[in-house]
Amino acid sequence: MFPAPEVRTGNEFRPFPVAIPVLSRYVRGALVGIVLGLVVLFVVAARLDPYGPDGRPLTIGTHRQLGLPECNFLRLTGRPCPSCGMTTSFALLMHGDSIASLQANAVGTLMALFLLAMIPWSAVAAIRGRWLWIRSLEPWLLRVVIVFCGLALLRWGIVLTQRY
């Protein structure tokens, strides 16, 4: 990025004020859709039962309650995939069991907390018509995706080395 142009007034330089872009109606509508989608996601996570018949927290497999099949990677290789345990960690966090959530999948717990924070952030940005605390969404979105993918792969490597 280039610095803001400077204006000379007397003996001092001052940058031009930089206008914060106003969000279009479509972007604001998309933010409302994101808020609603995240609320539904967390309501579903809260309704799942992340505990086994003995009352102990599960570490994987909670997604099966949604009618989804067993993880193909786990079925074919006998080893968990990078996202194994994420649904369980979301559900455990929504049940207030943060320690078990971290044990199921710590990256899932961090992602759930991030997405929980995205609900009010997106709602405020939609109402204000401007991004909150940032000037442009794209660089931040790219960073968030890279960080969560990197953390998921790092956690996966740790899980594989501990189990095998």
N, C-alpha and C positions, 0 to 999 in steps of 0.2 A: 504494500500500500504506500501511497505517496502522502507526505504530510500536507496538512491544509495550507493553502496559499497564505502568505503573510501580508499584512497591510502596514504600511509605515505611517505612523502619526507622530510627527515631531521626531524625537530621538529614540523612540522605542518601536519594536515590531510586535504586532499582535496578530494571531491567526484569525482568519475569517471564521465565524461561527459555522459549525457543520450541522446541517439540518438532519434530524432523525426521520427516516422515511415513514410515511403513513402506510399501514397495511391495507391492502385492497379488501373489498367485500368478500371475495373468494377465499383469501387467506384467513380472514376472520371467521368465515364459515367453516373452513377446514379445522381451525383451532377448536371451535365448538364441537365439531365431530370428533376430534382427538380426545377432548375432555369426556364426552359421552362414551366413547369406546374404552377409554381407560377405566371409567367408573364401572362399566359392564365387566371388564376384565377382572377387577378387584372384587366385585360382587360374586362372580363365578368362583374365584379363588377362595373366597370366604365360605362358600357353600360346599366346597369339596371337603372330603374327610381324609386328612393326611396321616391318619393313625391306623395301625394294624389292628387285628382282632384282639391282640393282647394289650392295646392301649399305648404301645410304644410308637414313636414317630417313624414314619417311613422315610426312606432316602430317595427312592425312585418309584415310578409306577402310578402315581396319583392321576396322571393324564388318562389312564384307562377308564376312569369314572366318567369321562366325557365321551366315551365310545371310540376313542382313538386306539389304534393297534399298538402292540408292543414295539419298542424301539428296534428298527431293523438293524442298525449297527450293532446293538447289544445282542440281538438274536443271532446275527451272522458271525460275529467275532468273539462273543462272550465277554467283551469289554465295553464299558460305558462310552457313549459319545460325549462331545464337549457340552451338550445341553442336557444330558441326563440329570434329572433331579431338579430342574428349574421349576416345573409346575408344582412339584412338591414343596420347594422352598418358598414359592409365592403363597401357597396355601398355608403352610406353617406360619409364615409371617403374618398372614391375615388372621390366624388363630392366636396370635400373640406369643408364639413359641419361637423367639428369635434365635436362640442357641441351636435348636434343632433345624431351623431354617438355614443357618450358616453351615451346619454339618451336611445337610442334603446337597446344597450347592451354594457356596458363598457368593459366586458371581450372580446367581439368581436373586439372592437376597439384596445385593447392591443394586441390581437392575430394578427390582421391585421398589426399593426406596427411591431411586431416581425417578421412576415413572409415577410414584405417588407425589413427588415434588412437582412433576410436570403438570399435574391436574390444576393446582391453583395458578401456576406460572402461565399456562396456556389460557386459562380463563381470564386472568388479569390482562394479558396481551390482547385477547379478543375484545375485551371491554374498552381498553384504552385506545386500541387501534395502532399500537406501537409495540415493538419488542421490549421486553423488560430486561434491563441490564446489558443488552447486547445491541450492536448496530446491524448485524447481518446474521441470519440463521445458518446459512450454508457452511461456513467454516466450523462453527460449533457442532453442528450435526455430524459432520465428517469426523471430528475429533471424538465425539461420544461413541460413534460406531467403531472406530479404530480401538479405543480404550476397552470397550466391552468385548469385542472380538479377541483382542490380545489377552485380556484377563481370562476369558473362557478357555483359550488355548493353553495359557499358563496353568490354570487350574486342572485342565485335562491332563497335561503332562505330569503334574504332581500326583494326581489320582492314579494314573497308570504306573508310575514308578513305585508308589506305595503298595499297590495291590499285586503287582507282578514282579 
